């Protein structure tokens, strides 16, 4: 996850979308420069497929995310005063 900032006013909704892959925006475009043929898919050029950064012996496998009242799940968000 990349740090970011977002200002939500009263009545707006924040949604958390958990995926097991980089986000692929429908209709994604590639860079205007042919030498930078990187698809800008929603994660920008920040993909998680480099074998040096993401070796299979550490990052391959299955992950189970359990949700519901019976699981102690939390999302901690900082709240800054206006």
Phi, psi and omega in degrees: 000141179258139177293145180206176175226151184206136177250115178251129176268167182307133178096346177277163183237138173254129180245135175256123180243113181260122180229156180263023180201169176295144180295134178243107181284129178302134180076024181301145180250157177263169180302147177291341180265120181302330180285350177241053185289066180252123178289128175267095193258359185129332173261008184065211179277006185272087179259159183243055182232014178281121184295337177284324180274333185232062182297139182301327182293346177251318191255354179276156177128193183251147176230132178248123177251116183257137180228165179121168185299332183281354181246140181276074180262144179215149170234115183262121179237135176285139177245119180257137180295148181290000000 
